[in-house]
Amino acid sequence: MINALQHIGIGVADLERSWEFYRKLGFDVPMTTDKSYIPRLAPLTGGNYERRVVFAGNLLGGAAIEIFQFTSTNPQPLSKHWKWGDPGISSIALKVPDLAAAMKLFEDSEIISHPQEWQAKPEWKAALVKDRDGILINLMEIPDISYSLKLPDIQAGGIIFPTVAVSDIERSLTFYRDVLDYSEIVYDWKGVDSTLASIPGGRRKQRRVMLSNPKPSTSFFSFYLDRGMIELVEVRGRKAPHIFYRRRWGDIGITEIGFDVYDIKTTFQELVDNGTESVVEPNVEEDSFEGGASALFGYVADPDNTMIELAEPTRLKITKKLSLNLKKRKPGKPFPKWLMKLSRLNRYQ
């Protein structure tokens, strides 16, 4: 009952600064905005803190981004001791139609590696950059990948995969491949990734496995959202604590992988029955957010305690005047393309 890769969450120091950055990358359709306390998140954050959130989509398609900033406490930076391969979500990847054109968006950003072949799959082209908080972003030009809308003023699309560093890749494969059903192996590569040479720990030998789910998306929003992919990375000899160890979930870094689901209670229970750790049980009453959206959500953890959010949207605002009640929609029946295209009218002005 997992329908699509819905979003990736990131904790930031300054939400306005970060969203300005991600708007330039095409994440300029705000689906929800919110500023509130959510006591249910205390098992994640370690307390009942106020936070601001912007959940924004990209009209080229791919997973959305959820930008999260603590407002009643100071967000803590990544550990100075962090190295590539420490368990947690290491980076995100955006699909781009033209890598050379997309690189112009990063003229004032830190570029880790310029466009070149993706070592694990040479027919792909990639570059690696950092956002305003030092979060790693891969720009991926992949032949024959689909785009929802092609607009001349958008040079980068949505998220196509997170890279998840793990302590035991075989154990993690059991979870992501067999439990979450990302069952197709796109590549299984071993070596030293030269593009990471300037990243702490990036010169070590590693194993990278890319997983996909070959089934089509069954989300209401499948015009924009597909199954995406998940890349697992294990660095030889690197056995460090999780990137949020002794920090709060929501501090600076990539916080979660979010999946779009139907019947969240049944899906959540099925994962728990398969040995997945329950972190925050799904809510009974939907949470409403500024902007007219509402949802049910819950959290489980992967074998290294990386957070997985299950989200069942119950209401979505397409335009300022059009709001959709998703509870009345038949599961498995996506909204028509013409209706989803109206979301371009809701771009940030």
PARO-240948 format. One line per 8 residues: number of its first residue (from 1); their letters; for each residue x, y, z of C-alpha. Coordinates in pm, whole numbers. Layout:
REM residues N
NUM) a) X:Y:Z; ... $
***
This chain:
REM residues 349
1) minalqhi) 0:0:0; 299:230:-53; 207:432:-359; 501:661:-433; 810:836:-303; 634:1146:-172; 897:1371:-13; 1231:1405:157 $
9) gigvadle) 1253:1608:477; 1541:1840:560; 1615:2031:879; 1751:2381:818; 1884:2679:1012; 1681:2945:830; 1363:2838:651; 1326:3153:442 $
17) rswefyrk) 1685:3133:318; 1652:2762:238; 1319:2788:60; 1451:3075:-151; 1733:2841:-254; 1503:2548:-333; 1254:2769:-520; 1533:2844:-767 $
25) lgfdvpmt) 1556:2468:-819; 1187:2448:-907; 1034:2363:-567; 800:2660:-593; 455:2502:-551; 373:2521:-177; 139:2236:-87; 142:2308:286 $
33) tdksyipr) 292:2565:516; 265:2551:890; 397:2694:1214; 290:2508:1527; 371:2277:1812; 302:1908:1740; 332:1709:2064; 303:1380:1871 $
41) lapltggn) 651:1442:1730; 811:1443:2076; 946:1085:2033; 1142:1220:1735; 1244:1564:1857; 1292:1485:2226; 1045:1752:2334; 743:1957:2231 $
49) yerrvvfa) 908:2225:2017; 752:2480:1785; 859:2442:1423; 794:2593:1082; 745:2374:778; 713:2431:405; 615:2136:189; 681:2224:-176 $
57) gnllggaa) 647:2037:-502; 827:2064:-834; 630:2088:-1160; 882:1875:-1349; 779:1586:-1126; 959:1380:-865; 929:1379:-489; 860:1703:-303 $
65) ieifqfts) 1079:1862:-38; 974:1932:321; 1178:2211:479; 1172:2206:861; 1304:2467:1105; 1284:2467:1483; 1160:2808:1603; 1138:2763:1981 $
73) tnpqplsk) 1491:2623:2003; 1808:2665:1798; 1867:2402:1526; 2196:2222:1583; 2446:2177:1297; 2580:1849:1168; 2854:1700:1381; 3203:1824:1299 $
81) hwkwgdpg) 3305:1458:1307; 3059:1354:1033; 3202:1143:754; 3056:996:438; 2909:660:530; 2783:752:876; 2434:598:903; 2154:828:792 $
89) issialkv) 2046:1002:474; 2364:1137:317; 2229:1321:12; 1936:1374:-220; 1929:1354:-601; 1730:1577:-836; 1648:1488:-1194; 1755:1750:-1449 $
97) pdlaaamk) 1679:1763:-1823; 2007:1943:-1907; 2288:1915:-1654; 2495:2197:-1805; 2199:2434:-1787; 2115:2327:-1433; 2468:2402:-1315; 2406:2772:-1382 $
105) lfedseii) 2170:2768:-1083; 2470:2701:-856; 2707:2979:-957; 2694:3113:-599; 2695:2768:-432; 2966:2526:-328; 3028:2275:-607; 3183:1946:-494 $
113) shpqewqa) 3211:1783:-836; 3137:1917:-1183; 2934:1723:-1443; 3079:1382:-1522; 2980:1017:-1561; 2809:857:-1262; 3063:593:-1171; 2809:332:-1069 $
121) kpewkaal) 2621:374:-1399; 2827:559:-1661; 2537:634:-1897; 2407:872:-1630; 2565:1215:-1584; 2589:1380:-1244; 2725:1670:-1045; 2741:1719:-669 $
129) vkdrdgil) 2670:2050:-492; 2578:2180:-146; 2278:2381:-32; 2291:2672:213; 2328:2438:513; 2588:2211:353; 2338:1941:255; 2461:1737:-41 $
137) inlmeipd) 2259:1743:-363; 2326:1525:-667; 2204:1662:-1000; 2124:1367:-1225; 2080:1370:-1601; 1936:1026:-1676; 1844:920:-2032; 1474:855:-2096 $
145) isyslklp) 1359:961:-1748; 1010:1113:-1752; 907:1468:-1662; 558:1581:-1568; 569:1931:-1714; 857:2084:-1906; 869:2455:-1840; 1145:2676:-1980 $
153) diqaggii) 1206:2856:-1650; 1262:2537:-1446; 1604:2375:-1491; 1589:2116:-1210; 1319:1866:-1124; 1205:1691:-810; 1381:1430:-599; 1439:1092:-764 $
161) fptvavsd) 1629:921:-485; 1787:966:-144; 2124:810:-68; 2097:625:263; 2420:531:441; 2387:204:632; 2601:0:869; 2512:-339:715 $
169) iersltfy) 2394:-326:356; 2264:-684:349; 2046:-617:652; 1921:-292:496; 1848:-466:166; 1614:-696:353; 1423:-390:474; 1415:-169:164 $
177) rdvldyse) 1397:-446:-96; 1187:-710:78; 971:-511:322; 923:-180:137; 919:-367:-197; 1193:-171:-377; 1278:-504:-529; 1462:-421:-852 $
185) ivydwkgv) 1839:-371:-839; 1942:-96:-1081; 2312:-142:-998; 2536:-297:-735; 2871:-119:-749; 3190:-137:-543; 3482:100:-554; 3615:443:-458 $
193) dstlasip) 3396:729:-578; 3631:1001:-701; 3354:1263:-692; 3359:1241:-310; 3733:1304:-274; 3683:1636:-93; 3411:1499:140; 3529:1367:479 $
201) ggrrkqrr) 3546:989:448; 3477:1004:75; 3802:837:-31; 3713:504:130; 3601:199:-64; 3226:161:-61; 2939:-46:-194; 2646:133:-355 $
209) vmlsnpkp) 2320:-45:-439; 2041:136:-621; 1691:-3:-573; 1372:74:-762; 1012:-40:-752; 911:-142:-1106; 539:-99:-1039; 370:221:-1159 $
217) stsffsfy) 273:480:-901; -76:437:-756; -82:775:-584; -362:1024:-638; -78:1250:-754; 94:1002:-987; 115:1274:-1256; 391:1423:-1038 $
225) ldrgmiel) 488:1143:-801; 642:812:-905; 804:532:-706; 1148:691:-732; 1455:497:-625; 1656:442:-306; 2034:418:-301; 2205:235:-15 $
233) vevrgrka) 2572:299:66; 2800:108:300; 3154:236:351; 3413:-28:429; 3525:-18:791; 3300:277:880; 3097:189:1193; 2988:524:1333 $
241) phifyrrr) 2673:636:1516; 2373:772:1326; 2401:1132:1201; 2131:1236:1451; 2298:1065:1744; 2299:1312:2036; 2108:1558:1818; 1735:1602:1767 $
249) wgdigite) 1551:1485:1460; 1479:1818:1291; 1823:1963:1354; 2020:2047:1039; 2042:1754:800; 1824:1523:592; 1567:1394:835; 1335:1146:664 $
257) igfdvydi) 1208:959:361; 835:1014:311; 611:767:129; 260:832:0; 20:563:124; -346:461:136; -497:312:451; -213:423:674 $
265) kttfqelv) -322:217:973; -311:-112:783; 14:-22:606; 177:84:932; 69:-235:1109; 191:-452:823; 538:-295:849; 543:-346:1226 $
273) dngtesvv) 430:-707:1183; 729:-752:949; 966:-643:1225; 988:-269:1150; 1034:-45:1454; 734:175:1537; 835:531:1631; 517:745:1604 $
281) epnveeds) 186:568:1550; -51:713:1289; -294:975:1414; -665:901:1435; -780:1257:1365; -615:1425:1067; -370:1710:1122; -464:2030:940 $
289) feggasal) -202:2273:813; -196:2632:699; -283:2649:331; -579:2411:350; -407:2071:347; -455:1790:597; -307:1444:644; -261:1136:857 $
297) fgyvadpd) 99:1038:926; 315:804:1128; 682:708:1155; 881:387:1149; 1258:338:1148; 1490:146:918; 1748:-95:1072; 1988:196:1145 $
305) ntmielae) 1715:419:1292; 1673:640:986; 1319:778:990; 1056:665:739; 734:867:730; 410:720:601; 175:998:492; -188:966:385 $
313) ptrlkitk) -306:1304:248; -672:1373:323; -712:1721:173; -501:1918:-72; -534:2272:-200; -458:2279:-575; -521:2651:-630; -639:2934:-407 $
321) klslnlkk) -1000:2845:-490; -981:2469:-546; -944:2225:-257; -975:1847:-295; -1123:1614:-33; -914:1301:-82; -1114:1089:162; -1391:1066:-98 $
329) rkpgkpfp) -1154:960:-375; -1136:595:-478; -793:447:-391; -579:369:-694; -756:626:-913; -515:914:-981; -635:1263:-1050; -647:1345:-1422 $
337) kwlmklsr) -356:1528:-1579; -558:1840:-1659; -648:1881:-1292; -293:1825:-1169; -162:2077:-1422; -369:2345:-1247; -116:2334:-965; 109:2552:-1181 $
345) lnryq) -132:2836:-1097; -30:2800:-733; 340:2873:-788; 505:3100:-536; 480:3465:-640 $
***
